[in-house]
Amino acid sequence: MRLQVLVVGLCASALASGCGLVFGISPGEYDPDPFGLGGGAGGAGGGAGGAGGAGAPDAGDEPPPCTALLDDLEDGDGAILLCEGRVGSWYTYNDGTRSGTQTPLPGRPFVPVSPGHGSSKHAAHVAGSGFITRGAGMGFDLNLAPGGAKLSYDASAYAGLTFWAKAAAPTHIYVNFPDRNTDREGGVCEGSGCGDHFGEGLDLTTEWAQYTVMFSILSTDGWGVPAPAAFDAAHVYSVEFHTAKSTVFDMFVDDIAFVP
């Protein structure tokens, strides 16, 4: 249920569908065992990628104060809204099944599609099928250092996450929040014990609807080592929208914001 996986290798061809996770601008990760069935075993390596390039602000620039809104996609790029202490970019990922297909592919530019929710011009979108071991999805990092290294973000002032979403067909997804205890970058979990992220499952319909996930109800599958006692909202790395293995998916997400 908790998603994120590490890159197991670069593709022989950047154009190959379902070629596996490849390096890109965003160092997102993918949960090696969304249901906790395999004891947390998964690949090892670097991060996924494919966001439209948030990057760090130029030296001397003063980013605006942060609000609860993370991204409304209206700027049409793959970066979340830049504010003080928050800079990140969107990416896609998959489990590396060679026969799988995904749009956009990991490592390729993440470009919002039109239209979005309501009067919105753009939304985040990912589609694909054929990923038979761990599934696939999209997400964004919350705090990237110059050069692309992942840093944690302090979301403790917020109570949860809200967003609008729909799918081409009814689809069950998982919304996950890698934190200091479950993300390899946090230095707390070890090896295959990393990746059992806090999250919650949701059912998307074919119509735009608003979904809210409160931090207080998040849980892991229980296979992480060491097993975290609670979600660490003060040290969050990413937000991800994931589909399970063997799922045909075609989903849209818009107007993502923290719940005050």
N, C-alpha and C positions, 0 to 999 in steps of 0.2 A: 504493500500500500504506500510505502514511503519511497519516493523516487529520487534517483540520482545515480549516474554511473560514471566511472572514470574511463578515459579513452584507452582502448586496447591497441590502437594502432592506426596509422594513416591508411587511406584507401590507395589501391593501385591506380585508380583513376578517380579524379575529383568529380567526374560526371556520373559515376556509377550510382544507381539508386540503391538505397539501403546499405551504403558502403561502410557504415559504422561511424562512430564519432570521430571528427577530425578537428584539428586545431583551428581556431578562429579568433575573433576579437574578444569574445566573451568566454571566460573560463568556467562555464557552468558544468555541473556534474550530473550524473544520472544514477538513481537508486538501483543497485544491482539486484534487488529482490523486493518488488513492490508488495508482495503478500507475505513476506517472511517465511517462505516455504523452504528456502535453500540455506538457511543459517547465515544469510548475509554474504554468501560467496559472490564474487563478481570480478570484473576485469580490473586491471591496474593501469595507471598512466596519468595523463594530463587531463585537460578539460574539453568540453564540447565547445561549440562556437556558432557563429553565424549571425550575430546581431549587427545592426546597422551602424555601430560605431559611436558609443557614448564618449568614452575616453575621459580623461581628467581635464578640468578647466585649465586654461593657460595661466602661467605664473602671473600674479598680480590681479587676476580677475576676481571679482567678488560675486559668488553665486547667490541667488536670491534665497530668502528664508524658506524652509520647507513647509509645505502644507500636507494634509492627509492624502492628497491626490498623488498617486505614483505615476500614472500615465493615462492619457486620454487618446493617444495615438494621433492626435490632430496635426502634429507637425510632420507626419508622413515618413518619419525615419525610424530606425531600429533602436533608438536610445530612449530610456525612460526620462521623465522630466528632471532636469538638473536642478539641484538645490544644495544648500549648505550641508555637507556631510553625506550626500546621497548622489551617486553617479553610477549608472549601470546601463546595460544593453541587453536586448532580446537575443535568444538563441534557440535553436532546435536541436534535438538529439534523438538517437534511437539505439536499439540493442545490437546493431551490426549484422542482422540477418541479411545475407547477400541478395536474396530474392525480394526483399522488402522495398517499398517505394515510399518516398516522402517529399513533400513540398512545403516550404523550402528545405533543401538538403542541409545538414549540419555543415558549418563552415562557409556557407554561402550567405550573401547579404540578406538580412531579415527586413523585408519591406511590407509595411501594413497594406491591407487591401481595402477596397471601397465597396459598399458603404459600411458604416458602423452602426451602433445602436442608436435608434431614434434619429435625430438630426445630425448625428456624428458622421463625419466624412470618412473615417478610417477605423479599422479594428485590427487586432492581431489575429493571424490565421495560420493553422497548420493542418495538413491532410496527409493521409497515407494508409498503408495496409501491409500485412505480411510479416510483421515483426513478431516472431513466434516464441522468443525466450523471455524478454523483459518488457517489450512494448516500446513506446516512443512518446514524445511530447514537445512542449515549448516552455520557456521560462525566461526570467531575467534576473541578473545580479543586482544587488542593492548598493554595493560600495566597491568600486574598482579603483585601485591605485594607479598612478602613472605607470605605463608598461603592461597593465592588464592583470596584475596580481589581485586576488580576491581578498577583501577585508570585510569584517563583520559590520553590521549596521545596528544601531541602538533603536529598536522599535518598542521599547518598554513603555513609552508614553501612549501607545495605542492598545486597543482591546481586541483587534482582529483585522480581517481583510474583507472587503466587499468588491464585487465586480459584476458586470453584465456578461452573459455568455449565451451561445446557442450552438447547435450542431446540425449537420445535414440530416442526421438520423439520431434517435435517442441514444445517448452515449454516457456510460459511467466513467467518470474521471476521478483523479485524486489531486487535491491541492496540497502541496507540501512546502515546508519551511525548513530547509537545512539550517541548523544552528551550530553553536560552538561544540556541543556535545556529540553531534551526529555527523558533521561534515569533517572530512579529513583535514581541511585547512585549520580547524580549531585546535588540533593537537591533543584532543582528549581521547577520542576513539582510536582503535588500533587496527590496521590492516583491513581484513574482511569484516571486522566488527563495525566499520563505518558505513553509513548509508541508510540506517534505519531511522529515517527522518520523521519528525512530527508532522502530521497532516490529517486530512479528513476527506472522505469520499462523498461525491455529489453526482446526481443524475441530471445531465443536460437534456433539454427538450429541443424541438425544432423551432421554437419561438424565442426571441430575446427575453430573458428573465434575469432579475437581479439575485445574486447569491451572496450569502454572508457566512464567513467561517470565523468563529471566535477563538482566540488563542486558548481560552480556558478549557475547551473541549478537545484540543488536539491530542493525539496519541501516536505511539509507535507500534510496530508489530511485536516488539519485545526481544528481537534477536541481536540488537546492538550490543557491543562490548567496549567499555562498560555500559550497562543499561542506564540511560539518563533518568533521573527522578522526575523531571519536569521540563517543559519547553523553556528555553532561555531566550526570551524576547529581547534582551539587551544585547544579544550577539547573534544576529540573523544574517545569513549570507545571501539567500536567494528565495525566489518564489517560483514554483513550477506547477504546470498543468499537465498531467500525465494520463495516458491511457494504458490499460493492461495489455498483456501479450495477446496476439491473434485478434486484435480489435481493428476493424475498419473505422477510421476516424476522419472527421472533417469538421473542425470546430473553430469557433470565433470567440474572442474575448475582448472586452472594451471597458473603458472607464474604471480602471483598477485603482482602489484607494484603501488606505488604512481606515479602520473604524476608530474614531476618537474615544 
